[in-house]
Structure formats: structure tokens, C-alpha cells
Amino acid sequence: TGGGQGIGLAIARAFADEGASIILADIDPKQEAVESIRAQGAEVTARKVDVTDENQVLDLFSGIPKLDILVNNVGTYGPVKKIVDMDRAAWDRTFAINLTSAMLCCREAVKLMSARRSGNILNIASNVARRGLPYRGCYVATKWAMLGLTQTLALETAECNIRVNAILPGPVPTPHLDEVMKLHAEVEGKSTAEVAEDWRLSAPMKRFIQPEEVGKVAVFLASDLSSAMTGQS
Ligand code: NAD
């Protein structure tokens, strides 16, 4: 999901390199994204779908005859506000995009996968799924919740030979990151370049992560190289 740009597209391209047939389910499945995967020689179908809409999710999955891997990647940065100033509507919308969409897609994917007793689900969380971050309480809460969803679904589906794991990337240069750094600059009274530098220096390796590096982790987790791993983050 959300394969139209950024991390989702990089993950789709990493799977395309491994010979997967890809469905890009995105509210805006950009033609250039589809073409870039096709140019790799992979089979790709673009589906324009809002994954927060239950009926659209049902429609998406009803058209899939065989599903090996689901990547729940859709996410938004949410309101950049302290909890004390939180806007209820923005909070609810962010939970719908970041968490409820993943539950809906997991629910439908598990039905397809358990019938074949085989499947692999990857949930894209964030490094803030294990800590707090001022002004981002809503995003942080959705990402911690993604780990709860991951661990519980892993326990519920292991008997059907389905594995469920989460990936927690640090900052990855994408349109999402550019927008949210600008908003942090506003509330923190800094320039966007200063925010970018703070975030780079707070990363253990003192650098941002490339989307392709997340793609490689996704391939590892969906492959037999990680055959004993489930419920992990
Ligand atoms: P992005 O905003 O660049 O791309 C998100 C994609 O999701 C877009 O193609 C968008 O059209 C699609 N999308 C948004 N809402 C949708 C909806 N309701 N239905 C269907 N498609 C929808 O984001 P990104 O930076 O590539 O992030 C992808 C995921 O990785 C998110 O879950 C994000 O929280 C997480 N993440 C990002 C970073 C980072 O630094 N970029 C770090 C950690 C985790």
C-alpha cells in the first residue's frame, strides 16, 4: 500500500527485482511509479484505492486470487502539535490512515493467506515506535500501536504459517519527510536545514537512510532468510 512514491515505491521495486508480481495500491498510483517497475521487467498492476475506506479495501482484496506478501506502508505524519493543543479530527484521521488501514488490509490478507496456509505481512512503523517525540504524539501513538498489531497478529496467524513483522526506519528522504521537517521548523523556531541536521545527528550512523535500504530489509523479512522470525520489529 502507498507504493506510489517514497519508501513504498522502493519496497515495490526491491520485490520486483526478486521477480514478484506487484499490486501498487495507492490513492495516487503515479504513472511514473508504475512505469519504473515495469521497466524492471516485473508484472505490475496499479490500483487507485483509499485504504482508509473499508469498501475500497474489500474491493481491492476481492480482486486478488493469490497473495504471498502484504506490505502495509501507507502513512502520514499527522498533526505537528503538542498533545495539549491536539485537534481531535486530525488525531482520528491520522489513526485511520496509519493504523486502521493496516488492520483492514491485514484482515483481508489473512483470509486469503490462511486458505493457502502461507503468507507474509510487513508493517511499516517508525523508529519513533519505541520512543516519544515532542509535537508528534499522534504519529508516535499510531506507530507504537502498529507494533501491538504486528505482535498480536503474528501470534494469531503463526498456526496458518503466516509471518508478520514490522520495520522501524529512521529518517528516509521522501516527500513525507520534506513536508514534516518544514512543519517541525515552524513549531521549533528553526530553519528546515537545522531540523534536518538535528535529525541526522540523532541517528546512530549520523545519516539518513535511503528508501532502497528499507526495500532490502523488506525483501529479507519476506524471504526464507528470515524463516523463524515473526512478531518482530
Ligand atoms: P510518502 O508520503 O512519501 O508516501 C506515502 C504514499 O502513500 C503516497 O504515495 C500516498 O499517495 C499514499 N497514501 C497516502 N494516504 C493513502 C491512503 N489513504 N490510501 C492509499 N494510499 C495513500 O511517505 P514515505 O515517507 O514513503 O513513508 C511511507 C511509510 O514509512 C509511512 O508509513 C511512514 O510513516 C513511514 N516512515 C517514513 C519515514 C521517513 O522518514 N520518510 C521514516 C519512518 C517511517
Residues whose N, C-alpha, C, O or C-beta is under 5 A from the ligand:
A	BS01	NAD	G2 G3 G4 Q5 G6 I7 G8 A25 D26 I27 D28 V49 D50 V51 T52 N73 V74 G75 T76 I124 A125 S126 N127 P169 G170 P171 V172 T174 P175 H176 L177
